[in-house]
Amino acid sequence: MAAAVAAFLLMQEEVSEKVKRKILRDRSNPLELPESAFIAQYRLNKDAFIMVLDIVKPHLPASSIPPLLKLAAVLRFLAEGSYQRSVGNDSGISLGRSTVSLVLSEVLKIMERLICPRWLKLTMDSNEKLKSRNYFYSKFKIPSIIDCIDGTHIKIIKPNVDEHLFFNRKGYFSMNAMIICDSAMKIRAVDARYPGSSHDAFIWNISDARQSFLREYESGDRASRLLGDCGYGIEPFLLTPYRDALHNSKEYKFNMAHSSARNIVERTIGVLKSRFRCLLGTLHYSPEKVIQIVNVCCALHNICRSYNINLDEEISLQPNEPAVDNVVQPSNPSLQSEGKRIRDEIANNLQ
């Protein structure tokens, strides 16, 4: 009898909690917040939020939860990196933990399908390329640079399958995300599909991004290059530093200019993770869902750049230390030789 009473009281408490949440949801409108508070909560300003909502809303299934609150819940999770229960308990959202989980899966899938292709584009028009080239040459005297590349690890819980592949050399489970950015700190490409044990150079060598740069090079475009650290193999369109350069030598001076120029991709990753703090902690999701989260965060980062949404606090991250052992060099030795020739020519001109 006592057990039945306890079960009844528990059921009544759950029903009461659901009713309270529904009342709070019905009264809630995050867009009523002041602009500064709205950005602090959701990272987007109201104009950007409404733009994303207009894209996502028609593709959301009918539900008692308004599309506005669904998007707000997802952005709150990405911004704070909290557990789903904490996001649901937010007074402006008021959703149960299991509901937040369903909303995340539902909205992230739509955002990855519709938002990412619009806001993550490797291709640059002639004006964008010119702006990037001018930035890198005027500041660092390295010609023809339009992008920089680096890898960053996103912590995850131990996967159920092939866990050894996800254990990285830093001693934790992760996905290794390749990030390519331009001079405006806009993310041009992201590839977060590979487990933490994967080498940066391996991810680049099999990426669509490399194939794109290779096609442009082979078609005659010899003025579109990236900068990457010494973990990558040198190519005509990917310049890396010299190894073991002597102090004050031309190679040393090139490396100093290269490092200063390439710092922009490290800053971009720092801003990305500062803005979307879910990427700073450990994501308690499958690798497939983590890939979705990273992709969506990168697209949202670009939206923030486009809408001139400033970040009050930028976390300074330690650079991703390149693993230089067993670097996967380009399969074509002539590309490596031509890359070295171009690097030597630039180093000579820096004198």
URHUDA-V966558 format. One record per pair of residues at least 4 apart in sequence whose ideal C-beta (glycine too) atoms are under 6 Angstrom apart, sorted by the first residue. I is the first residue (numbers start at 0). J is the second residue. D is the distance in whole Angstrom. If there is no record, write none. Layout:
{{I,J,D} {I,J,D}}
//
This chain:
{{20,93,4} {23,27,6} {23,93,4} {24,93,5} {27,91,5} {29,71,5} {29,91,5} {30,45,6} {32,36,5} {32,37,4} {37,45,6} {38,44,5} {41,74,4} {42,78,5} {42,274,5} {43,47,4} {43,48,5} {44,306,6} {44,308,5} {47,302,5} {47,306,5} {52,56,6} {52,70,5} {54,113,5} {55,109,5} {56,66,4} {58,109,5} {59,66,5} {64,68,6} {64,69,6} {68,92,6} {69,102,5} {69,106,5} {71,92,6} {72,86,6} {72,92,5} {72,94,6} {72,99,6} {72,102,5} {73,103,6} {73,106,5} {74,78,6} {75,86,5} {75,89,6} {76,86,5} {77,275,5} {77,277,5} {77,296,6} {79,276,6} {80,276,4} {80,277,4} {80,280,5} {81,85,4} {81,86,5} {83,96,5} {83,99,4} {83,100,5} {84,96,4} {86,99,5} {87,94,4} {87,95,6} {87,96,5} {87,99,4} {94,98,4} {94,99,5} {102,106,6} {103,107,6} {107,291,5} {107,295,6} {109,113,6} {110,114,4} {110,295,5} {111,115,5} {111,291,5} {111,294,5} {111,295,6} {114,118,6} {114,298,5} {115,119,5} {115,294,5} {115,298,5} {118,298,4} {118,301,4} {118,302,6} {119,298,5} {121,187,5} {121,188,5} {121,208,6} {121,211,6} {123,127,4} {123,128,5} {128,145,5} {131,145,4} {131,181,5} {131,182,4} {132,136,6} {133,137,6} {134,182,4} {135,139,6} {135,141,5} {135,144,4} {135,260,5} {136,142,5} {139,256,5} {139,259,6} {139,260,4} {140,349,6} {141,256,6} {141,260,6} {143,222,4} {143,224,5} {144,224,5} {144,226,6} {145,223,5} {146,179,5} {146,181,5} {146,187,6} {146,225,5} {147,180,6} {147,226,5} {147,261,5} {147,263,6} {147,264,4} {148,179,5} {148,225,5} {148,227,5} {149,178,6} {149,264,5} {149,319,6} {150,175,5} {150,177,5} {150,199,4} {150,319,6} {151,176,5} {151,268,5} {151,319,6} {152,167,6} {152,173,4} {152,175,6} {152,195,6} {153,173,6} {153,174,5} {153,176,6} {153,278,6} {153,293,6} {154,171,6} {154,173,5} {154,281,4} {155,172,5} {155,173,6} {155,282,5} {155,289,5} {156,283,5} {157,162,5} {157,172,5} {158,162,5} {158,165,5} {158,286,6} {164,194,4} {164,196,5} {165,172,5} {165,194,4} {165,195,5} {166,172,6} {167,173,5} {167,195,3} {167,196,6} {173,195,3} {174,191,5} {174,289,5} {175,193,5} {175,195,5} {175,197,5} {176,191,4} {176,293,5} {177,190,4} {177,202,5} {178,189,6} {178,268,6} {179,187,5} {179,188,4} {179,208,6} {180,184,6} {180,186,5} {180,264,5} {180,267,4} {181,185,5} {181,187,6} {184,267,5} {185,301,5} {185,304,5} {186,297,5} {186,300,6} {186,301,6} {188,208,5} {189,297,4} {190,206,5} {191,290,5} {191,293,4} {192,290,6} {193,197,4} {193,202,5} {197,201,5} {197,202,6} {199,230,5} {200,230,6} {200,231,5} {200,232,6} {200,326,5} {200,327,4} {201,327,5} {203,209,6} {203,231,6} {204,327,5} {212,236,4} {215,220,4} {215,223,6} {216,235,6} {216,236,5} {224,236,5} {224,238,6} {225,237,5} {226,238,6} {226,260,6} {226,261,4} {227,231,4} {227,237,5} {227,239,5} {228,321,4} {229,239,5} {229,240,5} {229,321,5} {229,323,5} {230,321,3} {230,322,6} {230,323,6} {231,237,6} {231,239,5} {232,326,6} {232,328,4} {232,329,5} {233,239,5} {233,335,6} {233,338,4} {233,339,6} {234,329,5} {234,334,5} {234,338,5} {235,337,5} {235,338,5} {235,341,6} {238,342,6} {240,254,4} {240,257,5} {241,250,4} {241,254,6} {244,248,6} {244,250,4} {244,251,4} {244,254,5} {246,251,6} {247,251,6} {249,346,5} {249,350,6} {250,346,6} {252,349,5} {253,257,6} {253,346,4} {253,349,6} {257,261,6} {265,318,5} {269,313,6} {269,314,6} {269,315,6} {269,316,5} {270,310,6} {270,313,6} {271,300,5} {272,278,5} {272,279,5} {273,310,6} {273,313,5} {273,314,4} {274,310,5} {275,296,4} {282,289,5} {284,288,4} {284,289,5} {303,308,4} {329,334,5} {329,335,5}}
//
